[in-house]
Amino acid sequence: MKKIIEMPRSKFLRVMCKKCKHQQIVFDKPSTVVKCLNCGAILLKPTGGKGEIVDAKVIKELS
């Protein structure tokens, strides 16, 4: 008997900071505020589900 395992609904995202153009990889369902590692701008805010993108642009969804 095979067990069926659901694919996760969450993903990692490659985002670019709108202020300094630095790229980094973030989780799309953050539990804390995600800041740019270069300039400290807030990129994502937690909302209880998918994060709210604040000062970033999504470049690519990683699987």
Secondary structure as GFF3:
##gff-version 3
##sequence-region A 1 63
A	DSSP	beta_strand	12	17	.	.	.	ID=ss1
A	DSSP	beta_strand	23	27	.	.	.	ID=ss2
A	DSSP	beta_strand	34	35	.	.	.	ID=ss3
A	DSSP	beta_strand	42	45	.	.	.	ID=ss4
A	DSSP	beta_strand	52	53	.	.	.	ID=ss5
A	DSSP	beta_strand	56	62	.	.	.	ID=ss6
###
